[in-house]
Amino acid sequence: MDATPPDAALPTDGAPAGRARTYAVRTYGCQMNVHDSERIAGLLEADGLIEAASEAEADVIVLNTCCIRENADNKLYGALGNLKALKEERPDLQVAVAGCLAQKDRELIQQRAAHVDVVFGTHNVHRATELLAHARRHGPVMEILEETVRDAADAFPSALPTKRDADHCAWVTIQIGCDNSCAFCIVPAVRGPEISRPFGELVLEVEGLASDGVTEVTLLGQNVNSYGRDLTTRLRSIDAGSADAFEAGERWVLEGRRRPRPLFADLLREVGAVEGIRRVRYTSPHPKDLRPETIAAMAETPSVCEHLHLPLQSGSDRVLAAMHRGYTAERYLERLAAARAGIEDLAVSTDVIVGFPGETDADFESTLEVAAEAGYDSAFAFVFSPRPGTEAADLEDEFVDHALCVERFERLQRVLRRSSRRSHEARVGRTEEILVEGPSKREPDQVTGRTRQNRLVHLPAAEGLRTGAYADVRITGAASHYLFGELLEVTASPRHRRRIPVASL
Ligand code: SF4
């Protein structure tokens, strides 16, 4: 950790005369980062700033970075290069860099871009406004914590105020970090080991969201299936008491606390029972940790959506072992079959990496076979690209020729597209419930909604089809990535009220 004087008492002053200071947050990467950005925006608003109409007009610009995606550093330094001219024009502008890449690159960021005022990492999102205030008084600052302090009240982004993009749905971070060591992934290095949020705190948060009118929550974590294993391991060694039920939930305490175990299935049941919550989603589970209890909880909790994202990554046992994924293709398919057998009308999506170092033609053929057998409803395929700091990035001698990767990627895409089209076509003629997301980005006279199985549906706009409403639609057509529908009936109007929850600081 690079320690910074704790300027907790400093106000976020320096507002231009006659108007409130404004901010813009630019987000790179995954849902975890999107959610962190909501928290950063919430902190800034709690500190009196308002969202700028555009980045060019903002007094504070935060780039919330991700180092998982390809060329993340080039994109960041390109963006910072563009902001340099703006900073020269307006020296009062504050530029902050947050997120995974900040956690990894640390002082390098200000060495390469001296106009950056603040750098903070993944473990101290809660310090954003203090660091901005500190930088205004004393000049550029960089603060990176090595890990999250488990017992700090503000350790988790979800304990902070939020400025959500949508009012009817919300992300809920249930754990941070990851205890796995996938060879291609930088997450364990930048997010640290797994830490689960207390069970009771999550239920309270979802109850609060429901009372604000949120009807859909998505539980977020790097490996949600192992949520709670750290809590029950820790609690086994301390005295019993009612506080344990808050930490780990009633079910585990009533069990007699015989053994540490993940609590994800319990959480799905409890969160799914919160009044007003109509849909519960989650991402991402790890195939090796998909347990029968989770499948049962999904099947038996009506609000938990019939959608499972189960990352395959490769269909070759040799490559899976090199990736340290902890399952074979056969085991993966067994778990998938168990999920499909247990949950009626389940849709399954996946991630696949093509061209992991050392991947042979035979390995790739195995991936094609498993992908075809799995019959995914949707899938994300990626060509391997090395992430500095990961084990796979050091396997340069085994990198697969790029042209060959592209050829394999296109072959895989054909298989994936075929199965997703088939699965979409099977929905035509059916009645599906959608949650309206808003006007279609493609056609202004259409709206877009999402089914419980996470399929996008485009349909003609109609009275009552407002963002956040639920409706029954008949599916009239299918493409590989979306469906077409017609309205049968609006079944529920939006319930949300707009307000920013008060900080639990
Ligand atoms: S499970 Fe693997 S891929 Fe997922 S975050 Fe952990 S290390 Fe990365």
Boltz pocket constraint, residues with backbone or C-beta under 6 A from the ligand:
constraints:
  - pocket:
      binder: B
      contacts: [[A, 178], [A, 179], [A, 180], [A, 181], [A, 182], [A, 185], [A, 186], [A, 187], [A, 188], [A, 222], [A, 223], [A, 286]]
      max_distance: 6.0
